[in-house]
């Protein structure tokens, strides 16, 4: 297992674990394989997904905690 993970790192890939509904599992596997190839198809797919899926990055834990502390002082 360690050798497999090392080969992934050397190939510039990262192992991910995601939670998905059973109906979506095969689609997610297919997307991951397509994106991992990093070819023209992968680039088109990446661009389309970036346009469709909003970046929902919220505040960090520290930012969230600070905002909660600020509201407590009021």
C-alpha angles and dihedrals in degrees: 000000000000091000091051092052091047090054089052091053091048090051090054094250131130127212112234134187117207135177116228141159113265090246090059099043098091092045091052091049090051092048091049092051092048093049093046092059090065092204131129092286090050092050092051091047092047091051092048093048093048089054093047103040115062120222100249097182107152130194119303118254090259092051091047092048092049092051090050090050090050092053091050091059093059 
